[in-house]
């Protein structure tokens, strides 16, 4: 039987990071990295529109959901943003900060990031083998037996970095959850897409505005109207519904809330910072047409559509609106309820919500509390962050901790 000291399963961001630091921690060990993909790093290559948003300049646990913030913080602080920037700089990948706070490679190419990680693994002595999909991991007297159609390898320690279920073409199809369960771990009751576009009825008037992009505030509300989390960012109207940063960030919260509260919904404020009451007051004093008023603040197509949805003629001046019409228009502009039908699924989701709870891991090492010799990192854990590099930072940090501990 082929022997290895450490087998890392999954060559995504977290797995590649784990490989590097397992190798660096103990160069005398044999470390094998297995992945089922023909081409490694598919998620890295498509991230950030092909530029790879490596991290964010200000990362803290408040940008994450899933396991408790305190647990997530313990892992993030082990390998923080300055350390991430220094790590990549040492690999020859210089990062630049954009106005949004996102950090990208100065080359604006995700290939720069992937190639540097692959090179770092080779230099650390890691044997990267693919396509070699792992089907089973079984406990043995001396560690684990890792098997697939390609054969088998005995490992003293295993790092599970298989990802979740998002972008299944990349290889993260949820099989890692089954491996984790077979080794004694539980998976959260809910596993669902996160950072995913949301859908509306195809005949909804917003779908006819496909291509319109505006800053907007999206807010989660319960069935009884109680306000929840809100995000203000670019919002894209599409032929299927909505996308863009604000929608992606809010998607996991709506999907999670909707499972318990079918009446949970999202409202949109097309004029961020303006309340329904403030807009009502502005309209009362408005001597110009409501169309002109809205066109000064919103794209023409959206302005006309909002008036049409409120059943108000474009030539109407604000000061001639009835009180009832003003209230309908103010609500349509600042608190439009979205009749969402669902989401676009894992094929379009950037990450997965749910997974192995951090409570089942030693956060100082990412080692399993139930199966000695097993380590978990990356998206297979019950941690998902906002867009902007937060999920990559989780991958770098958790991969570093798991790889360093497995190597030691």
C-alpha beads as a LAMMPS data file, in Angstrom:
LAMMPS data file: protein, C-alpha beads

408 atoms
407 bonds

1 atom types
1 bond types

-500.0 500.0 xlo xhi
-500.0 500.0 ylo yhi
-500.0 500.0 zlo zhi

Masses

1 110.0

Atoms # bond

1 1 1 0.000 0.000 0.000
2 1 1 1.248 3.469 -0.893
3 1 1 2.139 5.478 2.203
4 1 1 1.932 9.210 2.987
5 1 1 2.286 11.261 6.122
6 1 1 -0.402 13.772 5.146
7 1 1 -3.060 13.590 2.443
8 1 1 -4.863 16.823 1.600
9 1 1 -8.177 16.211 -0.164
10 1 1 -9.192 19.123 -2.385
11 1 1 -6.988 21.600 -4.214
12 1 1 -9.098 24.711 -3.868
13 1 1 -7.934 27.805 -2.006
14 1 1 -8.008 26.176 1.448
15 1 1 -6.494 22.895 0.278
16 1 1 -3.641 24.591 -1.567
17 1 1 -2.942 26.705 1.506
18 1 1 -2.976 23.610 3.716
19 1 1 -0.559 21.866 1.370
20 1 1 1.913 24.749 1.431
21 1 1 2.051 24.969 5.212
22 1 1 1.997 21.229 5.828
23 1 1 5.069 21.028 3.613
24 1 1 6.788 24.049 5.099
25 1 1 6.166 22.869 8.661
26 1 1 7.955 19.554 8.133
27 1 1 9.871 19.182 4.833
28 1 1 10.834 15.589 5.674
29 1 1 7.284 14.288 5.453
30 1 1 5.521 12.977 2.373
31 1 1 2.515 15.143 1.594
32 1 1 0.080 14.226 -1.170
33 1 1 -2.644 16.554 -2.439
34 1 1 -5.508 14.871 -4.313
35 1 1 -8.191 16.534 -6.427
36 1 1 -10.757 15.187 -8.864
37 1 1 -10.572 18.084 -11.319
38 1 1 -8.686 17.906 -14.600
39 1 1 -7.696 21.536 -14.164
40 1 1 -6.950 22.801 -10.671
41 1 1 -8.188 26.026 -9.120
42 1 1 -11.385 26.579 -11.126
43 1 1 -12.988 28.674 -8.372
44 1 1 -9.876 30.789 -7.987
45 1 1 -9.788 31.448 -11.725
46 1 1 -13.401 32.661 -11.923
47 1 1 -13.335 34.693 -8.701
48 1 1 -13.648 38.450 -8.978
49 1 1 -14.499 38.321 -12.650
50 1 1 -11.272 36.472 -13.400
51 1 1 -9.154 38.850 -11.319
52 1 1 -9.395 36.968 -7.978
53 1 1 -10.438 39.130 -5.044
54 1 1 -7.783 37.692 -2.702
55 1 1 -9.020 39.355 0.492
56 1 1 -10.463 42.548 1.978
57 1 1 -8.509 45.240 3.764
58 1 1 -10.757 45.041 6.856
59 1 1 -11.818 41.533 7.824
60 1 1 -13.633 40.674 11.031
61 1 1 -16.085 38.033 12.146
62 1 1 -19.097 40.310 11.634
63 1 1 -18.778 39.694 7.893
64 1 1 -19.506 35.985 8.379
65 1 1 -22.454 33.760 9.175
66 1 1 -22.898 30.113 10.124
67 1 1 -20.919 29.151 13.212
68 1 1 -20.549 31.648 16.056
69 1 1 -18.620 34.833 15.406
70 1 1 -16.333 34.142 18.356
71 1 1 -15.348 30.769 16.889
72 1 1 -14.759 32.259 13.443
73 1 1 -12.680 35.074 14.968
74 1 1 -10.369 32.581 16.677
75 1 1 -9.389 31.119 13.316
76 1 1 -9.198 34.402 11.391
77 1 1 -6.783 35.968 13.852
78 1 1 -4.334 33.083 13.386
79 1 1 -3.635 34.281 9.832
80 1 1 -4.869 37.830 9.346
81 1 1 -4.959 40.196 6.377
82 1 1 -1.410 41.621 6.854
83 1 1 -0.074 38.067 6.997
84 1 1 -2.043 37.189 3.866
85 1 1 -0.644 40.195 2.011
86 1 1 2.890 39.304 3.134
87 1 1 2.433 35.630 2.200
88 1 1 1.408 36.451 -1.352
89 1 1 4.069 39.147 -1.699
90 1 1 6.641 36.506 -0.767
91 1 1 5.263 34.413 -3.618
92 1 1 5.669 37.348 -5.984
93 1 1 1.980 38.323 -5.972
94 1 1 1.653 41.991 -5.039
95 1 1 -1.847 43.052 -3.995
96 1 1 -3.530 46.410 -4.537
97 1 1 -6.446 47.889 -2.626
98 1 1 -9.403 49.261 -4.556
99 1 1 -11.941 51.842 -3.370
100 1 1 -14.290 49.098 -2.185
101 1 1 -11.613 47.777 0.162
102 1 1 -11.115 44.659 -1.950
103 1 1 -7.549 43.486 -2.574
104 1 1 -6.634 42.194 -6.022
105 1 1 -3.319 41.165 -7.587
106 1 1 -1.704 44.085 -9.437
107 1 1 -1.739 41.901 -12.553
108 1 1 -5.565 41.819 -12.458
109 1 1 -5.282 38.126 -13.289
110 1 1 -6.466 35.211 -11.147
111 1 1 -3.891 33.030 -12.920
112 1 1 -1.194 34.946 -11.042
113 1 1 -2.684 33.815 -7.729
114 1 1 -3.283 30.205 -8.765
115 1 1 0.137 29.756 -10.362
116 1 1 1.827 31.161 -7.254
117 1 1 -0.045 28.724 -4.982
118 1 1 0.749 25.759 -7.221
119 1 1 4.407 26.763 -7.337
120 1 1 4.489 27.186 -3.543
121 1 1 3.139 23.656 -3.123
122 1 1 5.769 22.229 -5.444
123 1 1 8.504 24.112 -3.620
124 1 1 7.171 22.775 -0.305
125 1 1 7.529 19.241 -1.653
126 1 1 3.815 18.554 -2.033
127 1 1 2.857 15.906 -4.606
128 1 1 -0.199 17.290 -6.426
129 1 1 -2.157 14.543 -8.176
130 1 1 -5.206 15.057 -10.356
131 1 1 -7.667 14.090 -11.631
132 1 1 -7.818 11.676 -8.704
133 1 1 -11.203 12.019 -7.033
134 1 1 -11.402 10.655 -3.509
135 1 1 -14.435 8.449 -2.967
136 1 1 -13.889 7.157 0.578
137 1 1 -11.757 7.819 3.646
138 1 1 -11.709 5.028 6.218
139 1 1 -10.099 4.821 9.637
140 1 1 -7.265 2.315 10.064
141 1 1 -5.087 1.323 12.994
142 1 1 -2.372 3.715 11.837
143 1 1 -4.480 6.536 10.392
144 1 1 -6.600 6.508 7.255
145 1 1 -7.041 4.709 3.963
146 1 1 -7.917 7.161 1.192
147 1 1 -9.390 5.525 -1.903
148 1 1 -10.766 6.266 -5.339
149 1 1 -10.950 4.688 -8.793
150 1 1 -7.270 5.578 -9.175
151 1 1 -6.258 3.347 -6.260
152 1 1 -5.540 3.925 -2.563
153 1 1 -3.060 5.556 -0.220
154 1 1 -2.530 5.104 3.501
155 1 1 -2.153 8.388 5.395
156 1 1 -1.232 9.137 8.971
157 1 1 -3.236 12.350 8.818
158 1 1 -5.885 13.748 6.449
159 1 1 -6.883 17.330 5.702
160 1 1 -10.423 17.541 4.325
161 1 1 -10.712 20.612 2.078
162 1 1 -13.338 19.459 -0.391
163 1 1 -15.428 22.633 -0.412
164 1 1 -19.210 22.771 -0.208
165 1 1 -21.724 22.461 -3.052
166 1 1 -21.329 25.750 -4.922
167 1 1 -20.118 25.692 -8.538
168 1 1 -20.371 21.876 -8.717
169 1 1 -18.559 21.819 -12.077
170 1 1 -15.429 22.779 -10.153
171 1 1 -15.701 19.524 -8.194
172 1 1 -17.351 20.790 -5.000
173 1 1 -20.516 18.728 -5.300
174 1 1 -21.136 17.986 -1.625
175 1 1 -19.298 14.651 -1.553
176 1 1 -17.006 16.035 1.131
177 1 1 -19.970 16.215 3.505
178 1 1 -20.525 12.474 3.087
179 1 1 -16.851 11.806 3.815
180 1 1 -17.023 13.984 6.948
181 1 1 -20.165 12.173 8.134
182 1 1 -18.540 8.783 7.541
183 1 1 -15.766 9.894 9.899
184 1 1 -18.145 10.829 12.697
185 1 1 -18.961 14.474 11.950
186 1 1 -22.383 16.050 11.669
187 1 1 -23.555 18.452 8.988
188 1 1 -25.814 21.375 9.841
189 1 1 -29.518 20.764 9.357
190 1 1 -29.513 23.290 6.554
191 1 1 -27.062 23.384 3.666
192 1 1 -28.045 25.902 1.011
193 1 1 -26.623 28.315 -1.577
194 1 1 -25.105 31.597 -0.371
195 1 1 -24.011 34.637 -2.359
196 1 1 -26.557 33.586 -4.942
197 1 1 -28.806 35.609 -7.310
198 1 1 -32.507 35.640 -6.429
199 1 1 -35.436 35.023 -8.748
200 1 1 -38.742 36.781 -9.394
201 1 1 -41.766 35.680 -11.444
202 1 1 -40.658 35.959 -15.078
203 1 1 -43.519 38.339 -15.848
204 1 1 -42.659 40.725 -13.004
205 1 1 -42.063 44.270 -14.230
206 1 1 -38.576 44.396 -12.714
207 1 1 -37.457 41.560 -15.030
208 1 1 -38.293 43.791 -18.000
209 1 1 -35.606 46.200 -16.744
210 1 1 -32.792 43.679 -17.254
211 1 1 -29.416 45.422 -17.344
212 1 1 -30.301 48.315 -15.047
213 1 1 -27.813 48.706 -12.192
214 1 1 -28.295 51.108 -9.286
215 1 1 -27.180 51.496 -5.678
216 1 1 -30.039 50.290 -3.484
217 1 1 -30.722 49.159 0.064
218 1 1 -32.154 45.681 0.476
219 1 1 -33.633 44.767 3.832
220 1 1 -34.827 41.482 5.254
221 1 1 -38.196 41.598 6.997
222 1 1 -40.179 38.985 8.855
223 1 1 -43.758 38.117 7.991
224 1 1 -44.968 40.656 10.575
225 1 1 -42.701 43.368 9.149
226 1 1 -39.908 43.289 11.728
227 1 1 -36.716 44.644 10.161
228 1 1 -33.674 42.410 9.937
229 1 1 -30.263 42.639 8.283
230 1 1 -29.830 45.138 5.434
231 1 1 -27.193 45.755 2.762
232 1 1 -26.650 48.830 0.605
233 1 1 -24.680 48.250 -2.574
234 1 1 -24.913 47.922 -6.324
235 1 1 -28.093 46.113 -7.379
236 1 1 -28.515 44.527 -10.805
237 1 1 -31.887 43.852 -12.402
238 1 1 -31.890 40.788 -14.663
239 1 1 -34.227 38.769 -16.864
240 1 1 -34.655 36.250 -14.007
241 1 1 -34.777 38.651 -11.047
242 1 1 -31.962 40.332 -9.138
243 1 1 -28.224 40.044 -8.658
244 1 1 -25.340 42.308 -7.679
245 1 1 -23.475 42.707 -4.373
246 1 1 -26.453 43.781 -2.250
247 1 1 -28.554 40.845 -3.433
248 1 1 -25.768 38.284 -3.071
249 1 1 -24.929 39.443 0.455
250 1 1 -28.553 39.300 1.592
251 1 1 -29.461 36.049 -0.191
252 1 1 -28.309 33.615 2.515
253 1 1 -30.153 35.526 5.224
254 1 1 -33.427 35.486 3.275
255 1 1 -33.104 31.805 2.365
256 1 1 -32.373 30.907 5.983
257 1 1 -35.194 33.045 7.400
258 1 1 -37.672 31.890 4.756
259 1 1 -37.185 28.258 5.785
260 1 1 -38.664 29.055 9.231
261 1 1 -40.871 31.973 8.285
262 1 1 -42.456 31.583 4.818
263 1 1 -43.638 35.179 5.085
264 1 1 -40.105 36.532 5.417
265 1 1 -39.400 38.890 2.547
266 1 1 -37.045 41.519 1.175
267 1 1 -37.847 45.167 0.529
268 1 1 -35.886 47.505 -1.735
269 1 1 -35.179 51.178 -1.192
270 1 1 -34.165 52.615 -4.565
271 1 1 -33.068 55.853 -2.858
272 1 1 -30.740 54.676 -0.054
273 1 1 -30.908 56.901 2.998
274 1 1 -34.344 58.288 2.104
275 1 1 -37.267 57.177 4.261
276 1 1 -40.860 56.794 3.149
277 1 1 -41.850 59.736 5.364
278 1 1 -39.085 61.979 4.004
279 1 1 -40.004 61.184 0.409
280 1 1 -43.659 61.864 1.145
281 1 1 -42.717 65.307 2.473
282 1 1 -40.565 66.032 -0.597
283 1 1 -43.380 65.064 -2.936
284 1 1 -45.835 67.394 -1.174
285 1 1 -43.570 70.355 -1.898
286 1 1 -42.619 69.261 -5.429
287 1 1 -43.738 71.677 -8.154
288 1 1 -42.072 69.698 -10.964
289 1 1 -43.222 66.364 -12.367
290 1 1 -42.583 63.243 -10.380
291 1 1 -40.871 61.749 -13.448
292 1 1 -38.335 64.573 -13.540
293 1 1 -37.773 64.205 -9.809
294 1 1 -37.076 60.485 -10.085
295 1 1 -35.002 60.761 -13.287
296 1 1 -32.591 63.070 -11.487
297 1 1 -31.920 60.238 -9.045
298 1 1 -32.535 57.029 -10.971
299 1 1 -32.156 55.646 -14.522
300 1 1 -35.008 56.676 -16.808
301 1 1 -36.282 53.113 -17.330
302 1 1 -36.482 52.455 -13.617
303 1 1 -38.072 55.838 -12.867
304 1 1 -40.843 55.231 -15.410
305 1 1 -41.372 51.665 -14.204
306 1 1 -41.746 52.781 -10.587
307 1 1 -44.377 55.344 -11.577
308 1 1 -46.182 52.739 -13.636
309 1 1 -46.116 50.300 -10.698
310 1 1 -47.589 53.045 -8.488
311 1 1 -50.186 53.841 -11.207
312 1 1 -49.099 57.480 -11.452
313 1 1 -48.914 59.401 -14.740
314 1 1 -45.455 60.688 -15.656
315 1 1 -46.719 64.263 -16.153
316 1 1 -48.132 64.540 -12.631
317 1 1 -46.494 67.127 -10.401
318 1 1 -45.716 66.210 -6.837
319 1 1 -47.848 68.891 -5.249
320 1 1 -50.964 67.690 -7.099
321 1 1 -50.714 64.094 -5.924
322 1 1 -53.413 62.903 -3.582
323 1 1 -52.288 61.736 -0.167
324 1 1 -53.096 58.146 -1.137
325 1 1 -51.041 58.391 -4.346
326 1 1 -48.103 59.954 -2.493
327 1 1 -48.040 57.136 0.025
328 1 1 -48.213 54.468 -2.672
329 1 1 -45.375 56.094 -4.625
330 1 1 -43.256 56.652 -1.509
331 1 1 -43.663 53.014 -0.547
332 1 1 -42.912 51.804 -4.084
333 1 1 -39.687 53.808 -4.165
334 1 1 -38.425 53.212 -0.626
335 1 1 -40.045 49.960 0.561
336 1 1 -40.881 47.909 -2.508
337 1 1 -41.655 44.348 -1.469
338 1 1 -40.085 41.733 -3.731
339 1 1 -42.255 38.673 -4.524
340 1 1 -39.226 36.381 -4.605
341 1 1 -39.673 32.857 -5.943
342 1 1 -36.292 31.408 -4.955
343 1 1 -32.640 31.438 -5.939
344 1 1 -30.533 30.339 -8.921
345 1 1 -29.033 27.366 -7.130
346 1 1 -25.553 26.048 -6.527
347 1 1 -24.478 26.488 -10.148
348 1 1 -24.604 30.247 -9.654
349 1 1 -23.801 30.444 -5.929
350 1 1 -20.356 31.680 -4.951
351 1 1 -20.306 29.774 -1.651
352 1 1 -22.295 27.319 0.445
353 1 1 -24.028 28.060 3.737
354 1 1 -23.903 25.253 6.277
355 1 1 -21.461 22.394 6.725
356 1 1 -19.444 20.931 9.595
357 1 1 -20.002 23.027 12.749
358 1 1 -16.862 24.638 14.153
359 1 1 -17.908 23.311 17.570
360 1 1 -16.733 19.897 16.342
361 1 1 -13.192 21.191 15.690
362 1 1 -10.269 22.282 17.833
363 1 1 -9.998 25.851 16.583
364 1 1 -6.325 26.069 17.467
365 1 1 -5.512 23.350 14.927
366 1 1 -8.726 22.762 12.909
367 1 1 -8.396 19.153 14.108
368 1 1 -11.474 17.002 14.470
369 1 1 -12.669 16.529 18.049
370 1 1 -14.224 13.173 17.093
371 1 1 -11.630 11.611 14.754
372 1 1 -7.953 12.020 15.706
373 1 1 -5.693 12.787 12.755
374 1 1 -8.434 14.458 10.715
375 1 1 -8.382 18.202 9.964
376 1 1 -10.989 20.297 8.167
377 1 1 -10.706 23.700 6.501
378 1 1 -12.357 25.995 3.994
379 1 1 -15.915 25.861 2.744
380 1 1 -16.715 22.425 4.155
381 1 1 -16.955 24.194 7.521
382 1 1 -20.124 25.986 8.569
383 1 1 -18.753 29.427 7.696
384 1 1 -19.773 31.719 4.859
385 1 1 -18.836 35.348 4.378
386 1 1 -19.925 38.378 2.426
387 1 1 -18.606 39.127 -1.029
388 1 1 -15.403 41.121 -1.196
389 1 1 -12.677 38.585 -0.408
390 1 1 -14.015 37.426 2.950
391 1 1 -14.501 33.814 1.899
392 1 1 -10.982 33.643 0.499
393 1 1 -9.638 35.029 3.769
394 1 1 -11.434 32.223 5.605
395 1 1 -9.833 29.750 3.194
396 1 1 -6.327 31.179 3.705
397 1 1 -6.671 31.315 7.498
398 1 1 -8.306 27.929 8.056
399 1 1 -6.028 26.289 5.471
400 1 1 -2.969 27.728 7.182
401 1 1 -4.078 26.500 10.620
402 1 1 -5.060 23.010 9.380
403 1 1 -1.975 22.558 7.208
404 1 1 0.461 23.732 9.851
405 1 1 -1.065 21.446 12.474
406 1 1 -1.279 18.416 10.177
407 1 1 2.312 18.939 9.089
408 1 1 3.490 19.208 12.679

Bonds

1 1 1 2
2 1 2 3
3 1 3 4
4 1 4 5
5 1 5 6
6 1 6 7
7 1 7 8
8 1 8 9
9 1 9 10
10 1 10 11
11 1 11 12
12 1 12 13
13 1 13 14
14 1 14 15
15 1 15 16
16 1 16 17
17 1 17 18
18 1 18 19
19 1 19 20
20 1 20 21
21 1 21 22
22 1 22 23
23 1 23 24
24 1 24 25
25 1 25 26
26 1 26 27
27 1 27 28
28 1 28 29
29 1 29 30
30 1 30 31
31 1 31 32
32 1 32 33
33 1 33 34
34 1 34 35
35 1 35 36
36 1 36 37
37 1 37 38
38 1 38 39
39 1 39 40
40 1 40 41
41 1 41 42
42 1 42 43
43 1 43 44
44 1 44 45
45 1 45 46
46 1 46 47
47 1 47 48
48 1 48 49
49 1 49 50
50 1 50 51
51 1 51 52
52 1 52 53
53 1 53 54
54 1 54 55
55 1 55 56
56 1 56 57
57 1 57 58
58 1 58 59
59 1 59 60
60 1 60 61
61 1 61 62
62 1 62 63
63 1 63 64
64 1 64 65
65 1 65 66
66 1 66 67
67 1 67 68
68 1 68 69
69 1 69 70
70 1 70 71
71 1 71 72
72 1 72 73
73 1 73 74
74 1 74 75
75 1 75 76
76 1 76 77
77 1 77 78
78 1 78 79
79 1 79 80
80 1 80 81
81 1 81 82
82 1 82 83
83 1 83 84
84 1 84 85
85 1 85 86
86 1 86 87
87 1 87 88
88 1 88 89
89 1 89 90
90 1 90 91
91 1 91 92
92 1 92 93
93 1 93 94
94 1 94 95
95 1 95 96
96 1 96 97
97 1 97 98
98 1 98 99
99 1 99 100
100 1 100 101
101 1 101 102
102 1 102 103
103 1 103 104
104 1 104 105
105 1 105 106
106 1 106 107
107 1 107 108
108 1 108 109
109 1 109 110
110 1 110 111
111 1 111 112
112 1 112 113
113 1 113 114
114 1 114 115
115 1 115 116
116 1 116 117
117 1 117 118
118 1 118 119
119 1 119 120
120 1 120 121
121 1 121 122
122 1 122 123
123 1 123 124
124 1 124 125
125 1 125 126
126 1 126 127
127 1 127 128
128 1 128 129
129 1 129 130
130 1 130 131
131 1 131 132
132 1 132 133
133 1 133 134
134 1 134 135
135 1 135 136
136 1 136 137
137 1 137 138
138 1 138 139
139 1 139 140
140 1 140 141
141 1 141 142
142 1 142 143
143 1 143 144
144 1 144 145
145 1 145 146
146 1 146 147
147 1 147 148
148 1 148 149
149 1 149 150
150 1 150 151
151 1 151 152
152 1 152 153
153 1 153 154
154 1 154 155
155 1 155 156
156 1 156 157
157 1 157 158
158 1 158 159
159 1 159 160
160 1 160 161
161 1 161 162
162 1 162 163
163 1 163 164
164 1 164 165
165 1 165 166
166 1 166 167
167 1 167 168
168 1 168 169
169 1 169 170
170 1 170 171
171 1 171 172
172 1 172 173
173 1 173 174
174 1 174 175
175 1 175 176
176 1 176 177
177 1 177 178
178 1 178 179
179 1 179 180
180 1 180 181
181 1 181 182
182 1 182 183
183 1 183 184
184 1 184 185
185 1 185 186
186 1 186 187
187 1 187 188
188 1 188 189
189 1 189 190
190 1 190 191
191 1 191 192
192 1 192 193
193 1 193 194
194 1 194 195
195 1 195 196
196 1 196 197
197 1 197 198
198 1 198 199
199 1 199 200
200 1 200 201
201 1 201 202
202 1 202 203
203 1 203 204
204 1 204 205
205 1 205 206
206 1 206 207
207 1 207 208
208 1 208 209
209 1 209 210
210 1 210 211
211 1 211 212
212 1 212 213
213 1 213 214
214 1 214 215
215 1 215 216
216 1 216 217
217 1 217 218
218 1 218 219
219 1 219 220
220 1 220 221
221 1 221 222
222 1 222 223
223 1 223 224
224 1 224 225
225 1 225 226
226 1 226 227
227 1 227 228
228 1 228 229
229 1 229 230
230 1 230 231
231 1 231 232
232 1 232 233
233 1 233 234
234 1 234 235
235 1 235 236
236 1 236 237
237 1 237 238
238 1 238 239
239 1 239 240
240 1 240 241
241 1 241 242
242 1 242 243
243 1 243 244
244 1 244 245
245 1 245 246
246 1 246 247
247 1 247 248
248 1 248 249
249 1 249 250
250 1 250 251
251 1 251 252
252 1 252 253
253 1 253 254
254 1 254 255
255 1 255 256
256 1 256 257
257 1 257 258
258 1 258 259
259 1 259 260
260 1 260 261
261 1 261 262
262 1 262 263
263 1 263 264
264 1 264 265
265 1 265 266
266 1 266 267
267 1 267 268
268 1 268 269
269 1 269 270
270 1 270 271
271 1 271 272
272 1 272 273
273 1 273 274
274 1 274 275
275 1 275 276
276 1 276 277
277 1 277 278
278 1 278 279
279 1 279 280
280 1 280 281
281 1 281 282
282 1 282 283
283 1 283 284
284 1 284 285
285 1 285 286
286 1 286 287
287 1 287 288
288 1 288 289
289 1 289 290
290 1 290 291
291 1 291 292
292 1 292 293
293 1 293 294
294 1 294 295
295 1 295 296
296 1 296 297
297 1 297 298
298 1 298 299
299 1 299 300
300 1 300 301
301 1 301 302
302 1 302 303
303 1 303 304
304 1 304 305
305 1 305 306
306 1 306 307
307 1 307 308
308 1 308 309
309 1 309 310
310 1 310 311
311 1 311 312
312 1 312 313
313 1 313 314
314 1 314 315
315 1 315 316
316 1 316 317
317 1 317 318
318 1 318 319
319 1 319 320
320 1 320 321
321 1 321 322
322 1 322 323
323 1 323 324
324 1 324 325
325 1 325 326
326 1 326 327
327 1 327 328
328 1 328 329
329 1 329 330
330 1 330 331
331 1 331 332
332 1 332 333
333 1 333 334
334 1 334 335
335 1 335 336
336 1 336 337
337 1 337 338
338 1 338 339
339 1 339 340
340 1 340 341
341 1 341 342
342 1 342 343
343 1 343 344
344 1 344 345
345 1 345 346
346 1 346 347
347 1 347 348
348 1 348 349
349 1 349 350
350 1 350 351
351 1 351 352
352 1 352 353
353 1 353 354
354 1 354 355
355 1 355 356
356 1 356 357
357 1 357 358
358 1 358 359
359 1 359 360
360 1 360 361
361 1 361 362
362 1 362 363
363 1 363 364
364 1 364 365
365 1 365 366
366 1 366 367
367 1 367 368
368 1 368 369
369 1 369 370
370 1 370 371
371 1 371 372
372 1 372 373
373 1 373 374
374 1 374 375
375 1 375 376
376 1 376 377
377 1 377 378
378 1 378 379
379 1 379 380
380 1 380 381
381 1 381 382
382 1 382 383
383 1 383 384
384 1 384 385
385 1 385 386
386 1 386 387
387 1 387 388
388 1 388 389
389 1 389 390
390 1 390 391
391 1 391 392
392 1 392 393
393 1 393 394
394 1 394 395
395 1 395 396
396 1 396 397
397 1 397 398
398 1 398 399
399 1 399 400
400 1 400 401
401 1 401 402
402 1 402 403
403 1 403 404
404 1 404 405
405 1 405 406
406 1 406 407
407 1 407 408
